[in-house]
C-alpha cells in the first residue's frame, strides 16, 4: 500500500505541474523521479540553462563594453578562446545527463513518442558537433549554429511553457481565419485609393515633389511607408509632403489610419482576446468550493489592517522636503521634524515588539520592512550627530561627499512611503488593480519565457545578417534619418545591442528609421526581417498581453461585485496560470481513466 500511496502522490504532483504521467512507477524509479523533480535539482537545471543562454553576451562579438555606440565604443573585452567553450561544455554535459534521466524514467517506447525529448537529444548532439568545430577552428568561426538552438533548452524544461506554446499554435489559425475577409476588403480599398493617389501625385513635377518620391517612388517603398503609417510611428512625416501640395490628399491618409489602425488593428486585438477569453470562466465543482471554504482561513495569512496614521504626516514632510531647494531645505526646523518622525517610527517599532514579541513581530513582512527602514534611519541620524555634533542653523550636511547624509535620509524617507501600501486591501478598486498586477507577474512567466525565446532567436539572426553593417559616415546626413537621429547605439554588433534594438522596434516608436537605415546599408530584403519581428512582437505578442490583462481584470471585476473587499485577494487562487488553461487542457474523468488503463508502466487491478 505504501507504493500505491507514493504513486498517487506522484500523479497528483504531475497534475499540478502539468507533467506527463507516462513514466516508470516502481519504487526505485519513483524515488529517482521525485529526486529529479525536487527543488534543488530543478533550480540547478534552471541555472544551467540560464548560463547557456547568457553566454551570448560574452561570446564574440562581446557585449562587455561601456557603450554600444560605434563612435564612442571602446574595445570590448573578448574572452580568451576556451573560456566560454569550457563553460558551455559543462552545461552540455549536465543537459545530457538531464535527457538521459528523463529518457530512463519514461522508457524507450515513450521516448520514441516524445517529440520534445527527441528534439532535445538532437539539439544537444548538434550543439556538441558545433562546439567541436569551434574548438578545432580556435574560436575563429563566423557562424555558431548552436547559439540559435539554445532557446530550445528553455522551452523543453517548462511543461507550462510547452502548453502555452501549444495553445498559441492552436490560436494562430483562428486569428488568421476570422479577419481574412475584412483584411482583404481593406487591402483592396487601400490599394485602389493608394494607386489612384500615386498616379495623380506622380504626374506632377518630381522636382517639386521630392519628398513624395522618397516615400512612394516604387511598390516596395510604398508598402513600407504604408506599413509604418499603419503603426502611427511617423504619421506626419509620410502625410505632410503630399498634404502640402493639396489638402485633399489628406483624405487618403485619414481613411488609411481610420480603417487600418483604428479598425483592423483593434479588431485584431479583439479577436485575440476572444480566443483567449473563457480560460478563466471555468465552472468549479462542489468539491472545489468545499476545498476553497476549507482553505478560507489560510489564504489570507494576515489581517490587512489599515496603515498607521503616520503615513499621511510622513508624506507631508516628504513633500515639504522635495519642495525646498538644496539651499533652503537644510534648516533647523525641517531637521527637527525629520528627527521627530524617526523617533516616532522607533517608538512604533518598540511598541509592536512589546505587543507581539520577537517571533510575532518577525512573522509579518511589513514589520520586517518597517523595522529595517527605522533602524537605517536611526543609524543615519546618529551618524549625522557624530559628524556635525548637535544640529544648529548653520550646518550644511549637503556640502560633504558625493551623496550627503541628508540625501541618504531623503532616500530612506522615500522608501517609507511604501508603508502607504498597507491600505490597498481596504480600498476595493485598488486591491483589484494591485492583485491583477501581481497575478500578471506570477502567472505570465510562461508567456515571458516564450518571448525570451523569440527575442533570443531574432537577436542571433540579426547578428548573423547585420553585424557591422552600419558605419558612422563622415559627411552630413539627411534630417530624420538613422544617422541624424544618432541611433548609433542601436545596432546588431553584439548580442546586448541587438536585444535593445529589437525592443525599440517592438514599441514601433520611429521604427521606420531602422528599416530605412538597414535597407540602405545592406539590401531592401532586410525589411522582411523587421516586418516579421514587428508582426510577432508588436502585433501578436503585445495584443496577446493586452488580451490577458483584459481577461484577468474583467474576470476579477465581475467577481468583485459579489465579494467583500477581502474576498478580492481570494480570487488570486482562481486566476492562477493553471486555471487560465484549465478549460483548454483539463481532461474529463473518463479520459483520465482511459489514460490510466493505457499507462505503459502501471498495471491496474479493479
N, C-alpha and C positions, 0 to 999 in steps of 0.2 A: 504493500500500500504506500510505502514511502516513495517508491519510484513513481507511482501514479500521481502522488501529490507534486513531486518535482516536475513531472511532465505538464500537469495542469498549470503550475506556476509559470513555467517557461512559455506555454502557449498564451497565457494572459499577458506576459511581458511582450511577446511577439505582437499581440494585437494592439497593445498600447503604443509600441514603437513602429508599427506598420511594417513588421518584418514577416518574411515567409515562414510558414510552419513546416515546410517540407525539408526537415533536417533530421539527423540521427537523434533518437530519443532513448538510447540505452544509458545506463548510469554514468559510465565513463565519458561518453560524448556530451551528456548534459553538463557535467562538471566543466569540461573544456569549453562548452558553448557559453555557459554563464561567466566563466573567467574571461573569455574573449570579449563578451559584451559588458564587462564590468567598466566602471567609470574610469579607472586609471589607464586601462588598455585603450579605450576609445579616445581618451584625451591624448595619449601618446601617439595614436594613429592620426588624430587630427593635427597635432603639432608637426608630424612628419609631412603630411600633405601641405600644410601651410609653409613649411620650409622649402618644399619643392617649388611651390608657386612663387615664393618670394625671391628665389634665385634669379628670376628675370631682372630684378633691379640691380643685381651685382654683376651679372654676366655681360660680356661685351655685346653692344655698347652699354657701358655702365651708366647708371643714373646718379652716381655719387659725385656730384658737382654742385657748387653753391647755386648755380643758375643754369637754366636750360636755354637761355638766350645765346645764340651763336656769336653775337657781337661782344659779349662780356664773359662768356663761359670760360672758366679756367680748365685746364686738362683734368678730366675726370679720373678718379682713382680706378685703375684697372687691376683686378685680382690676378695674382700670378697663376700661370697655367697649372691646373691640377687642384686648385683650392675648391672652386665651386664644383668641379667634377668629382672630387672626393666626397663632398657633402651629398651630392646628387646620387652617387653610387650607394652610399649608406642608406639613403632614403629609399632607393630602388630595392635594396635587399630587404628592408623592412616591409615594403609593399609586396614583395614576392612572398615573404612569409605570410603576409595577410591573405593573399589569394590562395596560398596552399592550405591554410587553416580553413578558410571558407569552403574550398573545394572538398576537403575531407569531411567537413560537417554535413554537407548536403549530399555527398555521394556522387559517383560518376554519372549515373542516369540523370540526376537533377542538374548536374553541371552542364551536360550537353544541351539541356533545355534553357539554361540561363544565358540570355544574350549579354547581359551586363558582365557576368563573370568571364565569358569568352572574350568579350571586348577588353575587359580588364587585363586578361592574360596577354592578348595581342598588343595592347598599348605598352605593357611592361617590356615585352620582347623587342618591339620597335625602338623603345627608349634605350634599351641596353645596346642594341646594334648601333644606334646613332651615337651613343656615348663612346663606344669603342672607336668609331670613325673619328670623333672629335679628338680623342686622346692620340690616335695614330697620326693625326694632322697637326699635332702640337697646338691645339686650340685655335687654329687659324682658319677654320671652316667659315663660310659665309652664311650658311643656312643650317639652322638647327631644327629639324623636323620635330624633335621631341618637345620643344617648347610649345608647339601648337597642340600637342596631345595632353599636356599636363592638367588642364582643367577637367579632363575625364576622371581623374582621381578624386576630385572634389564631388563630382556628380554621383559616382558609384558608391561613395561612402555614406550617403544620406538616403535612407528609404523614403523619407518625406519629400526630398528633392526629386527623386525619381517619380513619385506620384504626381507632384506638381508639374513636372515636365510632361508627363503623360496627359494630364488634364489640359495643359496648354495646347498640346498636339491635337487633342480632340476638339478644342475650341476653335482653332485656326480655320478649319474647313467651314464651320458655321459662320465665322466672321466674314469669310470670303463669299459665302453663298448669299447672305441677306443683302448686302449693299451693292451687289453687282448690277442690278437694273438701274439703280439710282446713279451709280458711278458712271455707267455707260451713257446715260442721258446727260449727265453733267459734262462728261468729256466731249460728247458730240456738240453740245451747246457752246462750250467754251472754245472748242476747236473752230467752229463756224464763226463765232464772233471774233476770235483772235486772228483767223485767216483774213477776214474782211478788213479788220483794222490794220493788219500788217500790210495788206495791199494798198490801202488808202494812204497810209503814212509814208510807206517807202516810195510812193510815187513822187514825193516831194524831193527837193534838192538835198542830197546826202550831206553836203557841207553845212547846211542849216540844221541838220538832224543827226549829228554825230553821236550824241548820247543814246538816241534811239537805236542806232546801228550797233551800239555796244551791247544792248540787251536783246535785240531781236534780229540780228543780222542773218541767222540761219535757224534751221529747225532745232538742233541741239541746244543752241544758245537760248532760243525761245522757251523750250521746255524747261531748261534750268531756271530761267528768270521767273516763269510762272510757278514752278515748284517752290522757289524761295519766297515768292509773293504769297503763296498759299500758307506759309508758316508765319506771315506778317513780320518777318525779320527785317525787311527793308522796304516796306510799302512805299514810302515817299521816293526812295531812290529809283524805283522802277517806274513809278507813275509820273513823276514831275516832268521828265523830258517830253513825254507825249502831251501831258496836260498843259504845258506851257505853250505848245503850238496851237492847241484847240481845246477849249474847255469841254467839248462833247466827248473827247477821248476818255475822260474820267468815268464815263458810263460803263465802259468795258471793265475797268479795274474795280469799280464798286460792285458790279454784278459778279465778277470773279470772286471777290472777297466774301460777298454775302453767300453765294452758292457753295464755294469751296471751303472757306474757313468756318463760317458760322453754321452752315447746314451739314455738309458732308462730314467734316471733321468731328463735329459734335454728335452727328448721327453715328459715327464710328465708335465714339465713347459710349453712347447709349447701347449699342449692340454688344460691345464687350461687357458692359455692366449687366445687360440682360442675360448673357451667357453665364456669368458668374453669380448672379443673384439666385437665391434659393439654397445656397450652400449652408447658410445659417438658419434657414427656415425649415427646421427639422422637427419632427414630432417625437417627443420624449415619451417613452413607455412609462407605465405605472411604477416599475421598479426604479427607473431613473429618478422619478420625482421623489420616491421614498429615500433614495440614496442622497439626493440633494438636501432633503429635510434633515437627514441624519447628520450631514456634514455642515449644517447651517451654523452651528455654534463654533465651528473650527475654521471656516473660510475666512472670516474676519478675525484676525488674531488679536487685534487691539481695538479699543474703543476710540473712534475718531473724534476725540474731544476738540473743542474749539481752541484755537491758539490763544495764548496768553495775551491780555490786552496790551502788553508792552510792545507788540509788533507795530501798532499804529504810531506810538510815540517814537519808536526806533526809526521808522521810515521818515517821520517828520524831521528828525535830526539829520538823517542822511540827505534829505532834500535840501536842508539848510546848508550842509557841508558842500553839496555839489553846486549850489547857487553862488557860493562865495568864490572869489578868485583866490589864487595862491597867496597873494599879498594880504588879502582881507581875512582869510579863514583862520590863520594862526593867531587867534586872540584868546584871551584868558577865559571868556565866558563859554565859548564852544568847547574848549578843552575841559572845563569843569563839567559841562553837560555830558560830554563823552565819558568822563571818568565815572559820573553818577550811573550811567547806563551799564557800564562794565561791572560796577558794584552790585547793581540790581540783578544782572544776569548771574553773578556769583551767588547772590542770596537765593535766587530761584533754584539754582542747581543744588545748593546745600539743603534747601527745604525738601526738594524731591528725593535726595539721597536719604534724608532723615525719615521721610514718609514711606518710601518703598524699600529701603535697604539697598545695598550694593547690587545684589542679584536682580531685584525687581527693577532698579534703575537702569541697569545694563541690558535688560531684556527688551527694551524699546529702542529702536534705531534712532528715533527722533531725539531721545535723551542723549545718546552717544554723540550724535552730530552737534547738538546744542552744547554739551559739555566740552567737546573738543574746541569749539569756537570760543567758549567762555575762557577756558584755560589759555588759549592762544592770545586772546585779547588781554588777559591779565598779565601774561608774560611780557607782551609788548609794552604795556603800560609801565610795568616795573622797570623795563629796560630804558624807557624814556626818563623815568625818575632818576635812574642811576647815571644816565648820560647828561641830563640837563639839571639835575637836582630838582627841587620843587618848582612847579610851573610859576612863571611870572610873565608879565605882559610883554617883555622884550625878547622872549625866546623865539628862535626860528628853527624848529626841527626840520623844516623842509630844505634847509640850506646845507645839509650834511649827506653826502653819499649819493649814489645813483638812484636808489629807492629809499626815500627818507622813512623814518619811523612813522611819521604822520600819514604818509601814503600807505604804509602797511596797515595802520589802524583803519583807514578808509576801506581798504580792500576786504578786511575781515568783517567790517560793518556791512559791506555789500552782501557778504555771504549770509549774514544774519537775516537778511530779507527773506531768505528761503524758509524761515520759520513761518512765514505767511502761508506756505503750502499746507499747513495743518488745517486750515479752514476749508480747503477744497471739498472734502467729503460732506461738509454741511451745506454746500450750495449745489443743487441738483444738476444744473446745466454744466457747471464747472467740473463736477465729478464725472459727468457723462463724457465731456471732451477729454479730460485727463485720462480716463480709463480707455478711451478709444486710442489715444496716442500710445499708451503703454502696451495695449494689445498689438498695435502695429509693430512696435519694437520687438515684442516677444514672438509674434506669430508669423511675421513675414520673413523669417530667416531663410526659408526655402526659396522664396522668390528672390531675395537678395543674393543667395548663393548662385542661382542661375544667372542673375545679372552680372555677377563677378565673372562667371564663365564666359559670357558674351563679351564683356569688356576685355578679358584676357585674350580671347581668340582674335578679336578685331585689332587689338594693340599689336599683337605679334604679326598679323598680316600687314598692318600699316608700316611696321619697321621693315619688313621684307620689301615692301613696294616703294616706300618713300624716304628711307633713311638717307640723310644728307642731300635731299633733292633741292632744298631751298638754301641759297647762299645770299648773304647780305650784299645788295648792289652798291656801287659807288655813286651812281648817277641819281638824279632826282626821280621821284616816283609820282604816280597819279594819286589824286586825292581819293580817299575812301577805299583804297586797296589794302591788301595784307601788309605791304611794306610801309605805307603811310600811317596806318593804324598801329604800327610797331607791334605786330603779333608774333615777333620772332621767337619768343619762348614757347609758342605753340607749334611743335614740330614732332616728327617721328624719329628724332635722332637717338632717343633712348626710350626705355620702357616707361619710366615715370612721366616723361613729357608726353608720350603717346596717350597715356591714360587721361591726363588733363585735357589734351586736345579733343579726345572723344567726348569728354564731359561737356566741353564748350559747344561742341556740335549738337549734343543731345538737347541742350536747352535752347537751341536754334536762335540764339541772340547773335546776329550778324554773322551767321554761319556761311553766308554766301562769299565772304572774304576768303575763307579756307578753300572752298570749292574753286573759286577763281584762281587763287594762287597755285594750287597743286595742278590744276588743268593747264596753266601757263608754263610751269616749271617742268612738268612731266608730259602728260598727254590728256586729251579730252576724255579718255576712257577712265581716268581717275574719278570722274564724277559718279560712276557706278558704285564705287566703294563708299563714298559719302552718302549717297542716296540710300543704299542698303542699310548703312548704320542708322540713318535717320528713321527709316521705316521700322527697324527692330527696336531701337531705343526710345525714340520720341513718340512714334505713332502707337506701337504695340505696348511697350513697357510702361510708359507714363500713363497711358489710358487705362491699362490694367491696374496700375497702382491707384489711380483715381477711382476706378470701379470698386476696388476692395475697400477703400476708405469710405465710399458712399454706402456700401453694403453693411459694413461694420457699424457705422454711425446710425444709419436708418434703423437697423435692427435694434440697437440699444435704445434709440429714441422711442420706437414703438413700445418696447418692453418697459421703459422707464415710466410711461404714463400710468401703468398699473402697479408700479412698485414704489416703495418708500425710497428715501434718499440713500439709506444704507444698502438697499437691495440692488442699487446700480452696481456696486462693487461685485455682487454675486453673479452678475451677468457675465463677468470675465470668464467664468468657467464655461459658459455656453458659447462663447466666441473664441475658444481656443482653436488652434490651427487644425487639430484633429477633427473637431466638429465642423470646421469650414468645409472639409472634404468628406464628411460623414455620408451625406446623401449620394455622393458620387462613388464611393468606394466600399461602404459597409455592406457586406453580403447578408442575405437572408438566412434564417435558421436552417432551411432546407439545404442551401448552398454550403453552409458550414458542415452539416452532417455528411454531405456528399464529399467535401474536401477531406474530412477525417477518414472516410472509407477509402479514399484514393491515396491516402498518405503512404509514401513508399517505405517508411521505416516504422510504422505503427500498426499493430495488429489488435483490432478492437474485438472484444468479446461481449456480446449482449446477452 
